[in-house]
Amino acid sequence: MSENKEKNFEQLFRAHYKELHRYAYRYLGDSDVAEEVVQQVFLRLWERDWEEQIHTSLKAYLYRAIYNESMNVLKKEQRKLKYQSHEQHRQDFVPAVDESTRDLNEKLQVALAELPEKSRTVFELSRFQEMKYKDIAVTLDLSIKTVEGHMSKALKHLRIELMDYLTLIICFLIYTL
């Protein structure tokens, strides 16, 4: 950048900084954040060939840039607050879920133990080992239809045995997503 452009940029900065800071402060309500926004806008302007690229009123360009950057900061802050609120609700929910999860685990183990051996094995390979029905069929030397039958039997039994925990499971899944 030539020395003349540097002087022009410095004059522009000095001429508009205070009013742009006040403008950003109106939206943001925080002097430090408003200062960062103004500096960010001027930094972007510095990085561009601003004397050649801006064909509108420079003052209008700066105000629009401050407005846009301020709105971006506010949106980012809203997302941050929303995330923090969600995390707080999730953390409030987790202790209650932990105790119920232990109960559910115990009930699941009991329900699985009540299943016929083949149905239990098929269920465990499918749900705990994440095997596909085809792979289970090959491993246990069964037809795919037989594997499907064992899974249907296991799922029906577990649905009946774990009915009381269905609401807990759904709530847990929703809050952990």
N, C-alpha and C positions, 0 to 999 in steps of 0.2 A: 504494500500500500504506500502510495507516495506521501510525502510530508504534508502536502496540501490537503489530501483526504483525511489524514490523521487530525489535522487542525479543525477541519470541517466537522469531523465526528465528535471531537472534544467540545466544540461550540454547541453542537446539537445536544449532546449529553447535558452540558451545563444549563442550557436554555430550557430544557424540558423535564429534567429529572424531578424537581420538587413537585411540579403539577402532576406528573405521571404517578409519583409516589402517593400523593393525596388521592388520586383517582383509584388506584389499586387498593388503598387503605379503606375506601368507602365500601368496597365489595368484601374485602378480607377481614377487616377489623383487627389486624395485627400488623404493626409497623415493620417488624423484622421480615415477615412473609411478604409484605408489600414491597419492601426493598429488594428481596430476592427476585420477585416477579419482574420488577423494572430492570434489574441488572440482567436477568435472563433475556428479556426482550432486546436490550441493547447489545448483549453478547451475540445474539443471532444476527442482529443488524450488522455488527462489526464483521462477522464471518462472511457476510454476503457482499457483493459489489453494490451496496445500497444506493449509491448515487446514480447508478445506471439502471438498477432493477425496479426501483419504486417510481411509478409514473403518476401516482395520485398525490394528494396533499400529504406531505411527510407527517404533519401533525395528526391528521386523520388516521394515517397508517399506524402511528405509534399508539394512539388511543385504542384502536381496534385490536392491536396486538396485546396491549395491556389487559383489555377486557377478556380476550380469548384465553390468555395465560391465567388470569385470575379465575375464570370459570373452570379451567382444567384443574387448578389447585383445589378449588372447592369440591369438584366432583371426586377427586382423589381422596380428599378428607372424608367425604360422605361414604365412599366405599370402605375406607379404613374403619370408620365408626360402625358401619353395618357389619363388617367382618368381626370386629371386637365384640359387638353385641351378640352375634351368632355364636362366637366362641364361648362367651360367658354363659349363654343358655345351655350350650353343649356340656360345659364343665359342671354346671349345676345338675345336669341330668345324669352324668356318668356315675357318681357314687351310688345312686339308687339303682342304676342298671347293673352295676358290678355285683351287688348282692343277689339281684334277681337272675343275673347271668349264671351265678354259681348254682342257684336252685334249678335253673333250666338245664344246665349241664348235667346235674345229677339225675334229673327226670329223663333227659335224653339217653343217658347211659342205661338207666333202668328199662326204658322203652325199647332200646336197641337189643338189650339182653333177652327181652321177651320174644323177639323175632326168631323165626326159623333160621338156622345157620346160613343157608344159601342166600336168603333174602337179606340177612344182615351183612354178609360178605359183599354182595352186589351193591348194597347201599353204601357201605364204607368205601369200596373202590370208586364208586361214582362220585360221592360227595366229598370224601376226605382225601382221596388220592387223585381226584379230578380226571378219572379215566373215562373215555367214551364207551358207549354201550358195545360197540364193535370190539374194542380192545378187551373189555371185560369178558365178552363171549369167547374170545380166543384164549384168554388167560384161564378161564374156568371150564373150558371145553363145553360151552353151552351154545344154543342158538341165540340170535339176537332177540327173537320173540320171547324166549324163556327169560332172558335178562330183563326185558321190558316188563314181563309179568312179575318177576321178583321185585322190581323197583316199584311197580304199582302197589303191590302188597305192602311193601315197607313204608311207602309214603302214606298210604291210607291208615296204617296202624299208627304212624307217628302223628298224623293230623288229629286222630282221635285222642291219643295219649297226651299230646302237647297243646290241646285246645286252649287251656287256661293261659298259656304263654303267647298266644298268637298276637295279642295287642302289644305285649312287650317287644316281641320280635319286630313288628312293624315299626313301632316308635324308635327302637334302636337303629334300625336300618335308615329311617328318615333322618335322625340326628347325626348319624355318622357319615352321611353323604355330603 
